[in-house]
Amino acid sequence: MKKLKNEKELVKKAISIGVAYGEKRGVVEFEATDSANDKLEYIYRLLVHDKLIQPLPEDQVSQKTIRHKLAIWASRQ
């Protein structure tokens, strides 16, 4: 897994796009007290469920791989 050049900014972008997507679909309402890790995991699972991204094998799912996967997704938005 090669680290992206501006991965931190892309992760922030993925959170904002993912939160807007989830709330627009009406499946979730995020609170201000929700952690970034919780938001990232929920967004990842939602995008996999909607078949917008390929799922990772369950034994490889971690915060690091979720961040990387969502950063790649945000870079294509």
VENPE-V601340 format. One record per residue. N is the residue number from 1. OMEGA is omega in radians with two decimals (* if undefined). Layout:
BEGIN
n	omega
N	OMEGA
N	OMEGA
END
This chain:
BEGIN
n	omega
1	-3.12
2	-3.13
3	3.12
4	-3.08
5	-3.09
6	-3.02
7	-3.12
8	3.13
9	3.13
10	3.09
11	3.09
12	3.11
13	3.13
14	3.12
15	-3.09
16	3.12
17	-3.11
18	3.10
19	3.12
20	3.13
21	-3.13
22	3.14
23	3.10
24	3.09
25	3.13
26	-3.10
27	-3.07
28	2.96
29	-3.13
30	3.08
31	3.11
32	-3.11
33	3.10
34	-3.14
35	3.12
36	3.14
37	3.10
38	3.12
39	-3.12
40	-3.13
41	3.13
42	3.13
43	3.11
44	-3.11
45	3.12
46	-3.14
47	3.07
48	3.14
49	3.14
50	3.11
51	3.07
52	3.04
53	3.10
54	3.12
55	3.01
56	3.01
57	-3.02
58	-3.14
59	3.13
60	-3.12
61	3.06
62	-3.14
63	-3.12
64	-3.12
65	3.08
66	3.11
67	-3.12
68	-3.13
69	-3.14
70	3.07
71	3.09
72	3.12
73	-3.13
74	-3.14
75	-3.14
76	-3.13
77	*
END
